[in-house]
């Protein structure tokens, strides 16, 4: 079977199209013929060695992938041959609270081999049927980006109709957050450094837009848009470099979902406003299969279609990662395998 792997060292230019033997199925496992995959910023950090410099190589990258079940091992009952499924991000996190043993060693695309391969053997517990109305590329965006946004706003943020959500940027998680927030009846303020992307966000339902290049004090702009009160939720994908402004933009008792590190992992943050204003800062690490199942029901009810910006072929894997690295995408980047 064809696959893409990092063989001996990290780097986008080290991604190599190669072949491996077909997986052999064990009891309780299913063989998935992967049709489409999608990229996350975590995948880029993994490939470049930033996410985990001690990651053993070789590694097949990408956490997200969708395909058809073409064979099942002994004792499989959850899915059948012909079902269209996605692998869940943390193969060991089925339900309940996260724990080290559920997550640390069970995630696809590092430390486990990922989905950028023609065939992938997975535990029947580690796959989930995807909504029938979505095409393969759309469905391939769900395991990480969609579930992270769902976990942030719905599971942990307890989003309510009429709430105001500030979304940073127009990448995969951010666009899903916009779509989920609008489906829940919330007001959405979105930031970007591109007027073109902001107009696309408005077309998806964003109520207010802020170009942070033109308005670098975007936290003040967001407070003005809420009459000085502050927003209820912030989808914080920037990291240390933007967290201070996120804190300034949120209301007394508001909620910040800490998701990404686009602007860095470390930096000085004044924690006094968090304490004095009862602000809740919640780290988000995707979600469980149980959360995924609930999200799929909401997707189907609202007929939400993920936004796929560009689709690459397996031969174009390096170009896909370069697009992610340059940040030129709106929504998701996908790689199709057939």
Residue, then its C-alpha position, 0 to 999 in steps of 0.5 A: x500500500x502507498x503511504x506518506x511517512x517521515x523516515x529519518x528526520x523531521x521537516x516538510x521536505x522529508x515527507x516521502x511517498x513510499x510503500x508499506x505492507x498491508x496491515x494484518x487485522x487482529x481480533x476487534x480490529x477493522x481495516x479502513x480504505x482511507x479516501x480522504x485526510x485533512x491537516x491540522x496545525x498539530x500535524x504541521x508541528x509534528x512533521x517539523x519536530x516542534x510538537x514532540x522532538x522525541x517522536x520516534x520515526x518513521x511516522x505516518x502523519x495526520x490525525x484525521x482521515x475518513x474511509x470505507x471499512x473493507x474488512x473486519x476482524x473477529x468479534x467486530x460488532x460496532x461497524x460492518x464492511x461498507x460503512x464509512x468511518x473516521x478514526x477518532x483522534x485519541x483512540x483510547x478516549x471513548x467517554x468520560x473525563x480525559x486521562x493520561x492513559x486515555x490520551x497520551x499514547x493513543x493519538x493518531x498522527x503521533x505517537x501512533x501512525x496516522x491516516x495518510x495511508x491507503x489502508x489503516x487498521x484500527x480498533x473497532x472502538x477507535x472508529x465512528x460512522x460519519x454523516x452520510x450527507x458529507x463527502x469524504x473530504x468534508x467528513x475528514x475534517x471532523x475528528x480534530x478541528x470540528x470536535x475541538x470547536x464543539x468541545x470548546x463551545x458546547x461541552x466546556x463553554x456551555x454556549x447559550x443562544x444570545x451569547x457573544x463568541x470571539x473567534x480568532x482567525x479563519x483556520x479549521x477550528x475557528x471556522x467550525x466555531x463560527x458555524x457551531x456558534x451560529x447554529x446555537x443562536x450566538x453572536x459571532x465576532x471574528x478576527x483576521x488580518x485579511x479583508x478577503x477572509x473576513x468577507x468570507x466569514x461574514x458570508x458564513x454568518x459572522x456578525x462582526x469582523x475585526x481586521x487585527x492589522x488595521x485594529x491591533x487593539x482588537x480586544x478594545x474593538x470587541x469590547x466596544x462591539x459589546x457595549x463595554x461588557x466584553x464577550x462571553x466566550x473567546x476561542x483562543x487559537x493564538x496562544x501566549x502572544x494573544x492570550x492577554x488580549x483575549x483576557x481583556x476582551x472577555x466579560x466578568x465571569x467569561x470563558x476562554x478556550x485555550x486551543x492553539x499556539x500559533x503565536x507561541x507557547x510561552x510569554x508573560x501573562x498578568x493573571x490578576x484579571x483572571x482572578x479578579x474577574x472570575x474568568x475561566x480559562x479552559x485547555x481543550x484537547x479535542x474530545x472523546x468518541x462520545x462527544x464526537x457522536x453528539x457532535x455528529x447528531x448536531x451536524x446532521x440536524x443543522x446540515x452544517x457543511x465543513x469548509x474545505x479550502x483546497x484539496x491536494x493529492x497524495x503526491x502533493x503532500x508537501x505542497x499541502x503542508x507548505x500551504x498550512x505553514x504559510x497560513x493562506x487557507x480558509x477553513x480546512x486543507x485536505x489530501x485525497x488518496x484516490 
